[in-house]
Amino acid sequence: MRYVAAILVVALGVAAVGYGGADDSPGLQFIGVLLVVGAVVFAVRTARRGT
């Protein structure tokens, strides 16, 4: 279930980067990148713990 949440957050981050690029909004792109990186870190930490 935690991986599903991480995948959804990655999808939201990718969408934010895409919309930020279309609007020429560097702030929205940065938030999208932070969401993607945070979700990947969360997924990796969860996988390493074995839970």
mmCIF file as Biopython writes it, N, C-alpha, C and O atoms, coordinates in Angstrom:
data_model
#
loop_
_atom_site.group_PDB
_atom_site.id
_atom_site.type_symbol
_atom_site.label_atom_id
_atom_site.label_alt_id
_atom_site.label_comp_id
_atom_site.label_asym_id
_atom_site.label_entity_id
_atom_site.label_seq_id
_atom_site.pdbx_PDB_ins_code
_atom_site.Cartn_x
_atom_site.Cartn_y
_atom_site.Cartn_z
_atom_site.occupancy
_atom_site.B_iso_or_equiv
_atom_site.auth_seq_id
_atom_site.auth_asym_id
_atom_site.pdbx_PDB_model_num
ATOM 1   N N  . MET A ? 1  ? 0.815  -1.193 0.000   1.0 0.0 1  A 1 
ATOM 2   C CA . MET A ? 1  ? 0.000  0.000  0.000   1.0 0.0 1  A 1 
ATOM 3   C C  . MET A ? 1  ? 0.861  1.260  0.000   1.0 0.0 1  A 1 
ATOM 4   O O  . MET A ? 1  ? 0.487  2.276  -0.586  1.0 0.0 1  A 1 
ATOM 5   N N  . ARG A ? 2  ? 1.995  1.188  0.650   1.0 0.0 2  A 1 
ATOM 6   C CA . ARG A ? 2  ? 2.868  2.368  0.698   1.0 0.0 2  A 1 
ATOM 7   C C  . ARG A ? 2  ? 3.472  2.664  -0.668  1.0 0.0 2  A 1 
ATOM 8   O O  . ARG A ? 2  ? 3.739  3.819  -1.000  1.0 0.0 2  A 1 
ATOM 9   N N  . TYR A ? 3  ? 3.685  1.618  -1.457  1.0 0.0 3  A 1 
ATOM 10  C CA . TYR A ? 3  ? 4.240  1.834  -2.787  1.0 0.0 3  A 1 
ATOM 11  C C  . TYR A ? 3  ? 3.221  2.525  -3.691  1.0 0.0 3  A 1 
ATOM 12  O O  . TYR A ? 3  ? 3.585  3.318  -4.560  1.0 0.0 3  A 1 
ATOM 13  N N  . VAL A ? 4  ? 1.956  2.220  -3.480  1.0 0.0 4  A 1 
ATOM 14  C CA . VAL A ? 4  ? 0.904  2.870  -4.263  1.0 0.0 4  A 1 
ATOM 15  C C  . VAL A ? 4  ? 0.901  4.364  -3.973  1.0 0.0 4  A 1 
ATOM 16  O O  . VAL A ? 4  ? 0.767  5.176  -4.888  1.0 0.0 4  A 1 
ATOM 17  N N  . ALA A ? 5  ? 1.049  4.728  -2.708  1.0 0.0 5  A 1 
ATOM 18  C CA . ALA A ? 5  ? 1.104  6.144  -2.337  1.0 0.0 5  A 1 
ATOM 19  C C  . ALA A ? 5  ? 2.322  6.811  -2.971  1.0 0.0 5  A 1 
ATOM 20  O O  . ALA A ? 5  ? 2.228  7.939  -3.455  1.0 0.0 5  A 1 
ATOM 21  N N  . ALA A ? 6  ? 3.451  6.130  -2.973  1.0 0.0 6  A 1 
ATOM 22  C CA . ALA A ? 6  ? 4.663  6.689  -3.571  1.0 0.0 6  A 1 
ATOM 23  C C  . ALA A ? 6  ? 4.489  6.871  -5.074  1.0 0.0 6  A 1 
ATOM 24  O O  . ALA A ? 6  ? 4.942  7.869  -5.634  1.0 0.0 6  A 1 
ATOM 25  N N  . ILE A ? 7  ? 3.842  5.920  -5.727  1.0 0.0 7  A 1 
ATOM 26  C CA . ILE A ? 7  ? 3.616  6.029  -7.176  1.0 0.0 7  A 1 
ATOM 27  C C  . ILE A ? 7  ? 2.678  7.188  -7.481  1.0 0.0 7  A 1 
ATOM 28  O O  . ILE A ? 7  ? 2.888  7.918  -8.449  1.0 0.0 7  A 1 
ATOM 29  N N  . LEU A ? 8  ? 1.640  7.362  -6.659  1.0 0.0 8  A 1 
ATOM 30  C CA . LEU A ? 8  ? 0.721  8.479  -6.869  1.0 0.0 8  A 1 
ATOM 31  C C  . LEU A ? 8  ? 1.409  9.829  -6.671  1.0 0.0 8  A 1 
ATOM 32  O O  . LEU A ? 8  ? 1.142  10.778 -7.409  1.0 0.0 8  A 1 
ATOM 33  N N  . VAL A ? 9  ? 2.283  9.915  -5.688  1.0 0.0 9  A 1 
ATOM 34  C CA . VAL A ? 9  ? 2.999  11.164 -5.451  1.0 0.0 9  A 1 
ATOM 35  C C  . VAL A ? 9  ? 3.976  11.435 -6.592  1.0 0.0 9  A 1 
ATOM 36  O O  . VAL A ? 9  ? 4.147  12.586 -6.993  1.0 0.0 9  A 1 
ATOM 37  N N  . VAL A ? 10 ? 4.616  10.398 -7.118  1.0 0.0 10 A 1 
ATOM 38  C CA . VAL A ? 10 ? 5.500  10.580 -8.274  1.0 0.0 10 A 1 
ATOM 39  C C  . VAL A ? 10 ? 4.700  11.078 -9.470  1.0 0.0 10 A 1 
ATOM 40  O O  . VAL A ? 10 ? 5.143  11.977 -10.186 1.0 0.0 10 A 1 
ATOM 41  N N  . ALA A ? 11 ? 3.525  10.498 -9.688  1.0 0.0 11 A 1 
ATOM 42  C CA . ALA A ? 11 ? 2.682  10.953 -10.804 1.0 0.0 11 A 1 
ATOM 43  C C  . ALA A ? 11 ? 2.259  12.403 -10.618 1.0 0.0 11 A 1 
ATOM 44  O O  . ALA A ? 11 ? 2.241  13.170 -11.580 1.0 0.0 11 A 1 
ATOM 45  N N  . LEU A ? 12 ? 1.922  12.783 -9.401  1.0 0.0 12 A 1 
ATOM 46  C CA . LEU A ? 12 ? 1.564  14.171 -9.114  1.0 0.0 12 A 1 
ATOM 47  C C  . LEU A ? 12 ? 2.754  15.101 -9.344  1.0 0.0 12 A 1 
ATOM 48  O O  . LEU A ? 12 ? 2.590  16.200 -9.876  1.0 0.0 12 A 1 
ATOM 49  N N  . GLY A ? 13 ? 3.938  14.669 -8.950  1.0 0.0 13 A 1 
ATOM 50  C CA . GLY A ? 13 ? 5.142  15.473 -9.160  1.0 0.0 13 A 1 
ATOM 51  C C  . GLY A ? 13 ? 5.466  15.647 -10.630 1.0 0.0 13 A 1 
ATOM 52  O O  . GLY A ? 13 ? 5.854  16.734 -11.060 1.0 0.0 13 A 1 
ATOM 53  N N  . VAL A ? 14 ? 5.308  14.577 -11.406 1.0 0.0 14 A 1 
ATOM 54  C CA . VAL A ? 14 ? 5.566  14.665 -12.849 1.0 0.0 14 A 1 
ATOM 55  C C  . VAL A ? 14 ? 4.562  15.610 -13.499 1.0 0.0 14 A 1 
ATOM 56  O O  . VAL A ? 14 ? 4.918  16.396 -14.377 1.0 0.0 14 A 1 
ATOM 57  N N  . ALA A ? 15 ? 3.307  15.528 -13.064 1.0 0.0 15 A 1 
ATOM 58  C CA . ALA A ? 15 ? 2.292  16.435 -13.603 1.0 0.0 15 A 1 
ATOM 59  C C  . ALA A ? 15 ? 2.622  17.887 -13.238 1.0 0.0 15 A 1 
ATOM 60  O O  . ALA A ? 15 ? 2.449  18.786 -14.061 1.0 0.0 15 A 1 
ATOM 61  N N  . ALA A ? 16 ? 3.090  18.116 -12.023 1.0 0.0 16 A 1 
ATOM 62  C CA . ALA A ? 16 ? 3.452  19.472 -11.606 1.0 0.0 16 A 1 
ATOM 63  C C  . ALA A ? 16 ? 4.609  20.012 -12.433 1.0 0.0 16 A 1 
ATOM 64  O O  . ALA A ? 16 ? 4.610  21.184 -12.810 1.0 0.0 16 A 1 
ATOM 65  N N  . VAL A ? 17 ? 5.588  19.171 -12.716 1.0 0.0 17 A 1 
ATOM 66  C CA . VAL A ? 17 ? 6.711  19.601 -13.561 1.0 0.0 17 A 1 
ATOM 67  C C  . VAL A ? 17 ? 6.213  19.917 -14.963 1.0 0.0 17 A 1 
ATOM 68  O O  . VAL A ? 17 ? 6.637  20.902 -15.567 1.0 0.0 17 A 1 
ATOM 69  N N  . GLY A ? 18 ? 5.324  19.095 -15.479 1.0 0.0 18 A 1 
ATOM 70  C CA . GLY A ? 18 ? 4.783  19.325 -16.819 1.0 0.0 18 A 1 
ATOM 71  C C  . GLY A ? 18 ? 3.977  20.612 -16.900 1.0 0.0 18 A 1 
ATOM 72  O O  . GLY A ? 18 ? 4.159  21.411 -17.818 1.0 0.0 18 A 1 
ATOM 73  N N  . TYR A ? 19 ? 3.083  20.810 -15.929 1.0 0.0 19 A 1 
ATOM 74  C CA . TYR A ? 19 ? 2.285  22.036 -15.925 1.0 0.0 19 A 1 
ATOM 75  C C  . TYR A ? 19 ? 3.144  23.259 -15.642 1.0 0.0 19 A 1 
ATOM 76  O O  . TYR A ? 19 ? 2.886  24.337 -16.178 1.0 0.0 19 A 1 
ATOM 77  N N  . GLY A ? 20 ? 4.150  23.102 -14.814 1.0 0.0 20 A 1 
ATOM 78  C CA . GLY A ? 20 ? 5.053  24.218 -14.544 1.0 0.0 20 A 1 
ATOM 79  C C  . GLY A ? 20 ? 5.853  24.605 -15.769 1.0 0.0 20 A 1 
ATOM 80  O O  . GLY A ? 20 ? 6.147  25.782 -15.979 1.0 0.0 20 A 1 
ATOM 81  N N  . GLY A ? 21 ? 6.204  23.626 -16.575 1.0 0.0 21 A 1 
ATOM 82  C CA . GLY A ? 21 ? 6.924  23.914 -17.812 1.0 0.0 21 A 1 
ATOM 83  C C  . GLY A ? 21 ? 6.035  24.605 -18.829 1.0 0.0 21 A 1 
ATOM 84  O O  . GLY A ? 21 ? 6.492  25.479 -19.565 1.0 0.0 21 A 1 
ATOM 85  N N  . ALA A ? 22 ? 4.765  24.217 -18.872 1.0 0.0 22 A 1 
ATOM 86  C CA . ALA A ? 22 ? 3.832  24.833 -19.815 1.0 0.0 22 A 1 
ATOM 87  C C  . ALA A ? 22 ? 3.528  26.275 -19.424 1.0 0.0 22 A 1 
ATOM 88  O O  . ALA A ? 22 ? 3.341  27.129 -20.290 1.0 0.0 22 A 1 
ATOM 89  N N  . ASP A ? 23 ? 3.478  26.548 -18.122 1.0 0.0 23 A 1 
ATOM 90  C CA . ASP A ? 23 ? 3.186  27.896 -17.625 1.0 0.0 23 A 1 
ATOM 91  C C  . ASP A ? 23 ? 4.439  28.733 -17.437 1.0 0.0 23 A 1 
ATOM 92  O O  . ASP A ? 23 ? 4.354  29.914 -17.099 1.0 0.0 23 A 1 
ATOM 93  N N  . ASP A ? 24 ? 5.593  28.136 -17.651 1.0 0.0 24 A 1 
ATOM 94  C CA . ASP A ? 24 ? 6.871  28.802 -17.391 1.0 0.0 24 A 1 
ATOM 95  C C  . ASP A ? 24 ? 6.976  29.223 -15.926 1.0 0.0 24 A 1 
ATOM 96  O O  . ASP A ? 24 ? 7.355  30.350 -15.608 1.0 0.0 24 A 1 
ATOM 97  N N  . SER A ? 25 ? 6.628  28.287 -15.051 1.0 0.0 25 A 1 
ATOM 98  C CA . SER A ? 25 ? 6.617  28.541 -13.617 1.0 0.0 25 A 1 
ATOM 99  C C  . SER A ? 25 ? 7.710  27.713 -12.932 1.0 0.0 25 A 1 
ATOM 100 O O  . SER A ? 25 ? 7.519  26.521 -12.689 1.0 0.0 25 A 1 
ATOM 101 N N  . PRO A ? 26 ? 8.849  28.332 -12.621 1.0 0.0 26 A 1 
ATOM 102 C CA . PRO A ? 26 ? 9.925  27.555 -12.009 1.0 0.0 26 A 1 
ATOM 103 C C  . PRO A ? 26 ? 9.579  27.064 -10.600 1.0 0.0 26 A 1 
ATOM 104 O O  . PRO A ? 26 ? 10.098 26.039 -10.158 1.0 0.0 26 A 1 
ATOM 105 N N  . GLY A ? 27 ? 8.711  27.784 -9.901  1.0 0.0 27 A 1 
ATOM 106 C CA . GLY A ? 27 ? 8.329  27.352 -8.552  1.0 0.0 27 A 1 
ATOM 107 C C  . GLY A ? 27 ? 7.547  26.049 -8.577  1.0 0.0 27 A 1 
ATOM 108 O O  . GLY A ? 27 ? 7.791  25.156 -7.765  1.0 0.0 27 A 1 
ATOM 109 N N  . LEU A ? 28 ? 6.611  25.941 -9.506  1.0 0.0 28 A 1 
ATOM 110 C CA . LEU A ? 28 ? 5.822  24.719 -9.618  1.0 0.0 28 A 1 
ATOM 111 C C  . LEU A ? 28 ? 6.689  23.550 -10.072 1.0 0.0 28 A 1 
ATOM 112 O O  . LEU A ? 28 ? 6.492  22.422 -9.620  1.0 0.0 28 A 1 
ATOM 113 N N  . GLN A ? 29 ? 7.633  23.805 -10.948 1.0 0.0 29 A 1 
ATOM 114 C CA . GLN A ? 29 ? 8.551  22.746 -11.377 1.0 0.0 29 A 1 
ATOM 115 C C  . GLN A ? 29 ? 9.396  22.273 -10.197 1.0 0.0 29 A 1 
ATOM 116 O O  . GLN A ? 29 ? 9.626  21.074 -10.042 1.0 0.0 29 A 1 
ATOM 117 N N  . PHE A ? 30 ? 9.853  23.191 -9.380  1.0 0.0 30 A 1 
ATOM 118 C CA . PHE A ? 30 ? 10.668 22.836 -8.214  1.0 0.0 30 A 1 
ATOM 119 C C  . PHE A ? 30 ? 9.860  22.004 -7.224  1.0 0.0 30 A 1 
ATOM 120 O O  . PHE A ? 30 ? 10.370 21.023 -6.682  1.0 0.0 30 A 1 
ATOM 121 N N  . ILE A ? 31 ? 8.605  22.385 -6.984  1.0 0.0 31 A 1 
ATOM 122 C CA . ILE A ? 31 ? 7.755  21.604 -6.095  1.0 0.0 31 A 1 
ATOM 123 C C  . ILE A ? 31 ? 7.549  20.204 -6.658  1.0 0.0 31 A 1 
ATOM 124 O O  . ILE A ? 31 ? 7.558  19.227 -5.909  1.0 0.0 31 A 1 
ATOM 125 N N  . GLY A ? 32 ? 7.364  20.099 -7.966  1.0 0.0 32 A 1 
ATOM 126 C CA . GLY A ? 32 ? 7.208  18.788 -8.596  1.0 0.0 32 A 1 
ATOM 127 C C  . GLY A ? 32 ? 8.438  17.926 -8.428  1.0 0.0 32 A 1 
ATOM 128 O O  . GLY A ? 32 ? 8.331  16.733 -8.144  1.0 0.0 32 A 1 
ATOM 129 N N  . VAL A ? 33 ? 9.605  18.520 -8.600  1.0 0.0 33 A 1 
ATOM 130 C CA . VAL A ? 33 ? 10.858 17.773 -8.419  1.0 0.0 33 A 1 
ATOM 131 C C  . VAL A ? 33 ? 10.998 17.328 -6.973  1.0 0.0 33 A 1 
ATOM 132 O O  . VAL A ? 33 ? 11.416 16.201 -6.708  1.0 0.0 33 A 1 
ATOM 133 N N  . LEU A ? 34 ? 10.653 18.201 -6.036  1.0 0.0 34 A 1 
ATOM 134 C CA . LEU A ? 34 ? 10.719 17.819 -4.621  1.0 0.0 34 A 1 
ATOM 135 C C  . LEU A ? 34 ? 9.772  16.660 -4.315  1.0 0.0 34 A 1 
ATOM 136 O O  . LEU A ? 34 ? 10.127 15.759 -3.555  1.0 0.0 34 A 1 
ATOM 137 N N  . LEU A ? 35 ? 8.586  16.673 -4.891  1.0 0.0 35 A 1 
ATOM 138 C CA . LEU A ? 35 ? 7.643  15.576 -4.685  1.0 0.0 35 A 1 
ATOM 139 C C  . LEU A ? 35 ? 8.195  14.257 -5.225  1.0 0.0 35 A 1 
ATOM 140 O O  . LEU A ? 35 ? 8.094  13.219 -4.570  1.0 0.0 35 A 1 
ATOM 141 N N  . VAL A ? 36 ? 8.771  14.304 -6.408  1.0 0.0 36 A 1 
ATOM 142 C CA . VAL A ? 36 ? 9.315  13.080 -7.014  1.0 0.0 36 A 1 
ATOM 143 C C  . VAL A ? 36 ? 10.481 12.546 -6.192  1.0 0.0 36 A 1 
ATOM 144 O O  . VAL A ? 36 ? 10.541 11.352 -5.900  1.0 0.0 36 A 1 
ATOM 145 N N  . VAL A ? 37 ? 11.395 13.412 -5.823  1.0 0.0 37 A 1 
ATOM 146 C CA . VAL A ? 37 ? 12.565 12.981 -5.045  1.0 0.0 37 A 1 
ATOM 147 C C  . VAL A ? 37 ? 12.133 12.446 -3.684  1.0 0.0 37 A 1 
ATOM 148 O O  . VAL A ? 37 ? 12.635 11.418 -3.231  1.0 0.0 37 A 1 
ATOM 149 N N  . GLY A ? 38 ? 11.214 13.133 -3.039  1.0 0.0 38 A 1 
ATOM 150 C CA . GLY A ? 38 ? 10.729 12.680 -1.734  1.0 0.0 38 A 1 
ATOM 151 C C  . GLY A ? 38 ? 10.051 11.327 -1.809  1.0 0.0 38 A 1 
ATOM 152 O O  . GLY A ? 38 ? 10.250 10.485 -0.933  1.0 0.0 38 A 1 
ATOM 153 N N  . ALA A ? 39 ? 9.252  11.108 -2.842  1.0 0.0 39 A 1 
ATOM 154 C CA . ALA A ? 39 ? 8.566  9.821  -2.995  1.0 0.0 39 A 1 
ATOM 155 C C  . ALA A ? 39 ? 9.553  8.694  -3.275  1.0 0.0 39 A 1 
ATOM 156 O O  . ALA A ? 39 ? 9.390  7.585  -2.766  1.0 0.0 39 A 1 
ATOM 157 N N  . VAL A ? 40 ? 10.564 8.969  -4.073  1.0 0.0 40 A 1 
ATOM 158 C CA . VAL A ? 40 ? 11.578 7.944  -4.357  1.0 0.0 40 A 1 
ATOM 159 C C  . VAL A ? 40 ? 12.361 7.607  -3.096  1.0 0.0 40 A 1 
ATOM 160 O O  . VAL A ? 40 ? 12.622 6.434  -2.826  1.0 0.0 40 A 1 
ATOM 161 N N  . VAL A ? 41 ? 12.734 8.605  -2.332  1.0 0.0 41 A 1 
ATOM 162 C CA . VAL A ? 41 ? 13.456 8.360  -1.073  1.0 0.0 41 A 1 
ATOM 163 C C  . VAL A ? 41 ? 12.582 7.545  -0.123  1.0 0.0 41 A 1 
ATOM 164 O O  . VAL A ? 41 ? 13.060 6.608  0.516   1.0 0.0 41 A 1 
ATOM 165 N N  . PHE A ? 42 ? 11.309 7.902  -0.032  1.0 0.0 42 A 1 
ATOM 166 C CA . PHE A ? 42 ? 10.386 7.159  0.825   1.0 0.0 42 A 1 
ATOM 167 C C  . PHE A ? 42 ? 10.277 5.699  0.395   1.0 0.0 42 A 1 
ATOM 168 O O  . PHE A ? 42 ? 10.295 4.804  1.240   1.0 0.0 42 A 1 
ATOM 169 N N  . ALA A ? 43 ? 10.164 5.454  -0.895  1.0 0.0 43 A 1 
ATOM 170 C CA . ALA A ? 43 ? 10.039 4.081  -1.408  1.0 0.0 43 A 1 
ATOM 171 C C  . ALA A ? 43 ? 11.301 3.285  -1.161  1.0 0.0 43 A 1 
ATOM 172 O O  . ALA A ? 43 ? 11.230 2.110  -0.800  1.0 0.0 43 A 1 
ATOM 173 N N  . VAL A ? 44 ? 12.454 3.902  -1.346  1.0 0.0 44 A 1 
ATOM 174 C CA . VAL A ? 44 ? 13.720 3.197  -1.132  1.0 0.0 44 A 1 
ATOM 175 C C  . VAL A ? 44 ? 13.892 2.870  0.350   1.0 0.0 44 A 1 
ATOM 176 O O  . VAL A ? 44 ? 14.303 1.762  0.697   1.0 0.0 44 A 1 
ATOM 177 N N  . ARG A ? 45 ? 13.582 3.819  1.218   1.0 0.0 45 A 1 
ATOM 178 C CA . ARG A ? 45 ? 13.711 3.558  2.658   1.0 0.0 45 A 1 
ATOM 179 C C  . ARG A ? 45 ? 12.760 2.459  3.096   1.0 0.0 45 A 1 
ATOM 180 O O  . ARG A ? 45 ? 13.113 1.624  3.928   1.0 0.0 45 A 1 
ATOM 181 N N  . THR A ? 46 ? 11.556 2.455  2.542   1.0 0.0 46 A 1 
ATOM 182 C CA . THR A ? 46 ? 10.583 1.418  2.884   1.0 0.0 46 A 1 
ATOM 183 C C  . THR A ? 46 ? 11.059 0.050  2.397   1.0 0.0 46 A 1 
ATOM 184 O O  . THR A ? 46 ? 10.907 -0.949 3.100   1.0 0.0 46 A 1 
ATOM 185 N N  . ALA A ? 47 ? 11.626 0.007  1.209   1.0 0.0 47 A 1 
ATOM 186 C CA . ALA A ? 47 ? 12.122 -1.260 0.667   1.0 0.0 47 A 1 
ATOM 187 C C  . ALA A ? 47 ? 13.315 -1.788 1.473   1.0 0.0 47 A 1 
ATOM 188 O O  . ALA A ? 47 ? 13.441 -2.994 1.688   1.0 0.0 47 A 1 
ATOM 189 N N  . ARG A ? 48 ? 14.174 -0.888 1.910   1.0 0.0 48 A 1 
ATOM 190 C CA . ARG A ? 48 ? 15.344 -1.329 2.687   1.0 0.0 48 A 1 
ATOM 191 C C  . ARG A ? 48 ? 14.947 -1.876 4.054   1.0 0.0 48 A 1 
ATOM 192 O O  . ARG A ? 48 ? 15.591 -2.790 4.570   1.0 0.0 48 A 1 
ATOM 193 N N  . ARG A ? 49 ? 13.900 -1.326 4.636   1.0 0.0 49 A 1 
ATOM 194 C CA . ARG A ? 49 ? 13.442 -1.798 5.934   1.0 0.0 49 A 1 
ATOM 195 C C  . ARG A ? 49 ? 12.745 -3.147 5.834   1.0 0.0 49 A 1 
ATOM 196 O O  . ARG A ? 49 ? 12.620 -3.867 6.824   1.0 0.0 49 A 1 
ATOM 197 N N  . GLY A ? 50 ? 12.297 -3.478 4.642   1.0 0.0 50 A 1 
ATOM 198 C CA . GLY A ? 50 ? 11.648 -4.762 4.437   1.0 0.0 50 A 1 
ATOM 199 C C  . GLY A ? 50 ? 10.206 -4.791 4.886   1.0 0.0 50 A 1 
ATOM 200 O O  . GLY A ? 50 ? 9.648  -5.862 5.127   1.0 0.0 50 A 1 
ATOM 201 N N  . THR A ? 51 ? 9.605  -3.639 4.999   1.0 0.0 51 A 1 
ATOM 202 C CA . THR A ? 51 ? 8.208  -3.570 5.444   1.0 0.0 51 A 1 
ATOM 203 C C  . THR A ? 51 ? 7.305  -3.243 4.292   1.0 0.0 51 A 1 
ATOM 204 O O  . THR A ? 51 ? 6.091  -3.142 4.469   1.0 0.0 51 A 1 
#
